[in-house]
């Protein structure tokens, strides 16, 4: 009976070690894949979300300034036409 428990203990330890190795291999594969994707994206000159949002905000501000200038020009033209 003692031998049987030892076999189960050894088998349990072996399975635990195998799970640890499998988890390590998974982590290593994920790291390698993420590195590959990062390099691929960097080679494509994609912009980050932060860069996109910054340019978007600048474009919105430029549109608003353009509209304000159009209104000012229209007001000045109306004033000038009335002279």
Buried (B, 14 or more C-beta within 10 A) or exposed (E): EEEEEEEEEEEEEEEEEEEEEEEEEEEEEEEEEEEEEEEEEEEEEEEEEEEEEEEEEEEEEEEEEEEEEEEEEEEEEEEEEEE
